[in-house]
Amino acid sequence: MAKKNDDFFVEKKPWSEVKDQLLGCYFKPYVAKILHTYKPLVYVDCFAGKGKFDDGNPGSPIIALDIIDECLATTTMNRAQISTFFIDLNYANELQGNLKNYPWATVISGKYEDNIEGILSNKHGSNVFLYIDPYGIKALQCSMFDGFANGQFNSIELLINMNSFGFIREACHALGATFSLDDPTVFEDLVEYDPTKMTASEKSIHDLNEIAGGDYWKAIIDDYKAGRIDGYQAEELFAEQYCQRLRNSFQYVLNMPLRIRRGQRPKYRMIHATNHPEGCLLMVDNICNRWEAWQNVQSGGQMSLFQEDPNNQIINEADIESKMVEHFSQCKSWTSLNESMSVFFMKYGPICKTKVIRDLLKKFEKDGRLLIARNPKTTDKGKPARFMEENSKKKVSLRWSR
Ligand SMILES: C[S@@+](CC[C@H](N)C(=O)[O-])C[C@H]1O[C@@H](n2cnc3c(N)ncnc32)[C@H](O)[C@@H]1O
């Protein structure tokens, strides 16, 4: 049975705050947008917890339910259909009590692995959002994620808390190596981490293959064992290749390393997977906005001299522009703006807000490097349209001209 980790809910730690902000700030515009598809929304918090921390702070269930309430109160759409499910193995009773103000929320006592397929079995054609925030890695079977993406839903999005350091540590155990880092706090702060003890056995190797969705992780551990890479590089390589693997089923996968203080090593990664470019772009802006807010907190409210991306890389506009030329010059035939921007962020990561890309594309259009076709072509007043965003009423296609 999974460790209960009772301490986790005593008070809300900065890690949980950061995770919840990433969820909440994304979920609000997501719900607002998704209601306009006129298809039902199914939200599942697969590792829901108690709903509320003992210090009174809201947990992920209350954060999501408040957002849904707010969206329903302000939407002009009538007959919006939203159903919500909250699964927890250990705290279903407390969760039920903490959610009593939300009678339309369904609480399920048990394991995510045993319940998720049943919940989703009659939700064909819906928009599905799964929030996956386990203690450890054990329940994260990649083949289940593949199954969710098989086209039965109108849309499907996953937000996964992946303990990639935990994975590497267990992978080392399975291949007979010891994992050590010069920064012992990487594991110290993770009170929620459930050490899924793997041993040097075929069974552990099989379990890790299931979680990773392949055995690509073995080569990473071999390099680590041979001293060709250190533990941090091993974690980064694993996260990169895990996202690559998820892309077999989800077209757009973003990876955000989470750290509390500037310069600190990431503790874990939030991974967002979707098949919709709009979802990917919304998450890019969310990651950059969150990152900006956290940077201010990390630097004691002082603006940093240089702009950094979520990987702590210094970025500047000239660099972004040269990456854009490299990417958009490949658009030899007409391509949708949202798709080409999402592919850009797959290549380079969420290095800047979408507005930076949109503004540079306008510059490329002006200097003749980029051809743009808009629908509608003109504004209400009959002037040529200049918009650089796509939605249900506006379409933009682009093509490199030279
Ligand atoms: C990290 S906590 C979730 C915290 C929650 N997202 C929040 O913000 O309040 C992980 C939760 O997963 C539950 N759990 C552990 N194994 C589980 C499983 N196999 N299926 C469902 N829940 C599980 C634990 O009881 C715990 O409440």
The ligand as an SDF file (V2000), in Angstrom:
LIG
                    3D

 27 29  0  0  0  0  0  0  0  0999 V2000
    0.8120   14.8670   -3.6350 C   0  0  0  0  0  0  0  0  0  0  0  0
   -0.6600   14.3550   -2.8880 S   0  0  0  0  0  0  0  0  0  0  0  0
   -1.8780   15.2750   -3.7750 C   0  0  0  0  0  0  0  0  0  0  0  0
   -2.0090   16.6760   -3.3680 C   0  0  0  0  0  0  0  0  0  0  0  0
   -3.1090   17.4390   -4.0530 C   0  0  0  0  0  0  0  0  0  0  0  0
   -2.8890   17.5160   -5.5010 N   0  0  0  0  0  0  0  0  0  0  0  0
   -3.2360   18.8400   -3.4990 C   0  0  0  0  0  0  0  0  0  0  0  0
   -2.7730   19.8090   -4.1130 O   0  0  0  0  0  0  0  0  0  0  0  0
   -3.8420   19.0010   -2.4330 O   0  0  0  0  0  0  0  0  0  0  0  0
   -0.8960   12.7330   -3.4820 C   0  0  0  0  0  0  0  0  0  0  0  0
   -2.1830   12.0620   -3.0320 C   0  0  0  0  0  0  0  0  0  0  0  0
   -2.3010   10.8220   -3.7300 O   0  0  0  0  0  0  0  0  0  0  0  0
   -2.9320    9.8610   -2.8750 C   0  0  0  0  0  0  0  0  0  0  0  0
   -2.6120    8.5200   -3.4570 N   0  0  0  0  0  0  0  0  0  0  0  0
   -1.5080    7.7560   -3.2850 C   0  0  0  0  0  0  0  0  0  0  0  0
   -1.5350    6.6980   -4.1200 N   0  0  0  0  0  0  0  0  0  0  0  0
   -2.6600    6.8150   -4.8650 C   0  0  0  0  0  0  0  0  0  0  0  0
   -3.2280    6.0700   -5.9540 C   0  0  0  0  0  0  0  0  0  0  0  0
   -2.6290    4.9880   -6.4370 N   0  0  0  0  0  0  0  0  0  0  0  0
   -4.3680    6.5220   -6.5000 N   0  0  0  0  0  0  0  0  0  0  0  0
   -4.9990    7.6260   -6.0350 C   0  0  0  0  0  0  0  0  0  0  0  0
   -4.5110    8.3710   -4.9990 N   0  0  0  0  0  0  0  0  0  0  0  0
   -3.3650    7.9810   -4.4420 C   0  0  0  0  0  0  0  0  0  0  0  0
   -2.3850   10.1540   -1.5250 C   0  0  0  0  0  0  0  0  0  0  0  0
   -3.2830    9.7290   -0.5120 O   0  0  0  0  0  0  0  0  0  0  0  0
   -2.2590   11.6940   -1.5500 C   0  0  0  0  0  0  0  0  0  0  0  0
   -3.3850   12.2920   -0.9800 O   0  0  0  0  0  0  0  0  0  0  0  0
  1  2  1  0
  2  3  1  0
  2 10  1  0
  3  4  1  0
  4  5  1  0
  5  6  1  0
  5  7  1  0
  7  8  2  0
  7  9  1  0
 10 11  1  0
 11 12  1  0
 11 26  1  0
 12 13  1  0
 13 14  1  0
 13 24  1  0
 14 15  1  0
 14 23  1  0
 15 16  2  0
 16 17  1  0
 17 18  1  0
 17 23  2  0
 18 19  1  0
 18 20  2  0
 20 21  1  0
 21 22  2  0
 22 23  1  0
 24 25  1  0
 24 26  1  0
 26 27  1  0
M  CHG  2   2   1   9  -1
M  END
$$$$
